[in-house]
Amino acid sequence: MLTLNLFRMIKRKITSKLLLSLSDSPVVVIQGARQTGKSTLVKYLSEEIYPATYLTFDDLTILSAAQSNPIDFISAYSGSVIIDEVQRVPEIFLAIKRFVDRDRKPGKFILTGSANILFLPRISESLAGRVEILKLFPFSQSEISGTEKNFIDELSSNHFNPLTFEIKKNNLTEKIIRGGYPEVLTRKDLERLKAWFSSYITTILQRDVRDISNIEKLSDLPKLLSLLASRAGTLLNIAELSRSSAIPQTTLKRYMALLEATFMISLLPAWSGNLSKRIIKTPKVYLIDTGILSYLTGFEENKVTSDPLSWGRILENFVLMELIKQASWSRKNLSLFHYRSASGQEIDFIIEKDDGKIIAVEVKASSKVDDSDFRHIRTFAEENGKKFLRGIVFYTGAQIVPFGKNLFAIPVNALW
């Protein structure tokens, strides 16, 4: 694992948002996949910024004490308390609810979990109105490089001028194949990297999934995850997945929910100008990390030219997750979607601001862009009038090029 000293060198950009949440919320939950640095973050927080007692349910003694009498366990601590891997004792949430209902002191409980509590109805209902939930993802490239700017904030501003950006030269393909988990930064050898990914996936599917599920037969999960990896960036087709995996659709849907709850996959909803239609439109499926995606699909750097379809999907997945990570710590309220019109025109991503303004984003796995790459964005802009703010095409070239009013071709490296 990363040492605390190394962590201090790689600042987690969600920290300022976390401190803001602690200023007015009695319970703050930091959730994300295992090994994304949640424990390191809260330990650093308690030791350097926000004094609190650190407890972890990975400690069997503490786990047993909390399970035997949750209310007395919670009541024993007078100051702020950090509870790591909180999903391992679901009963603790009712005890926290009871405590908070008596005393709504801001910042009393900081909870971390490797499972999304919104997928656990009893837990989420007990903390409704009492909790703020933050997501911690694997490192973004801007965190790794130490960049202060937040590209998605600049992209969504009213005065966006990318021609002033400095584009860094680096090995994009290596960054994508390595991914963003903290542990991968300490492994230089490709085979050792693959060994870590293999062990990590096994741990998630055998331990974390069982922590939140009563489903006995989970042997099909690894095969399903590999199938989803091969379909990253495509519309989720439950019927086709069921046929390919030989898993009944009802079981498949439960498995999908488990993979989403443990932050292995991410479903990107469809955008529609009609809010009610968004719910029924088909989402696209992506993996949380392109390191795991590359490992599961066997994608390596020498396949960029020999397997352009896979490279395009992996690059699209990478750009989406960088945008989602940046949105997670942004002070702006930004939502991400994909777009497919009734006539079949597609745009990779739509970013919607809380004022209704929208940004169209395409990803092209090429070092060249021409005007035809903006045709769907131009149509989308005409259909949405004043709501349309701007459109960009990410590509693997080195220059930022304007293609019309509020239209730009931008290197992927501009994200950090």
Secondary structure as UniProt FT lines:
FT   HELIX           4..9
FT   TURN            13..14
FT   HELIX           15..22
FT   TURN            23..24
FT   STRAND          27..31
FT   TURN            34..35
FT   HELIX           38..44
FT   HELIX           45..49
FT   STRAND          53..56
FT   TURN            57..58
FT   HELIX           60..68
FT   HELIX           70..75
FT   STRAND          81..84
FT   HELIX           86..88
FT   TURN            90..91
FT   HELIX           92..102
FT   TURN            106..107
FT   STRAND          109..113
FT   HELIX           117..119
FT   HELIX           121..126
FT   TURN            127..130
FT   STRAND          131..135
FT   HELIX           141..145
FT   HELIX           151..155
FT   TURN            158..159
FT   HELIX           162..164
FT   HELIX           172..178
FT   HELIX           182..186
FT   HELIX           190..203
FT   HELIX           204..208
FT   HELIX           209..212
FT   TURN            219..220
FT   HELIX           221..230
FT   TURN            231..233
FT   STRAND          234..235
FT   HELIX           238..245
FT   HELIX           249..261
FT   TURN            262..263
FT   STRAND          265..268
FT   HELIX           275..280
FT   STRAND          284..287
FT   HELIX           290..297
FT   HELIX           301..303
FT   TURN            304..306
FT   HELIX           308..329
FT   STRAND          334..340
FT   TURN            342..343
FT   STRAND          346..353
FT   TURN            354..355
FT   STRAND          358..363
FT   HELIX           371..374
FT   HELIX           375..384
FT   HELIX           385..387
FT   STRAND          388..395
FT   STRAND          401..402
FT   TURN            405..406
FT   STRAND          407..411
FT   HELIX           412..415
//
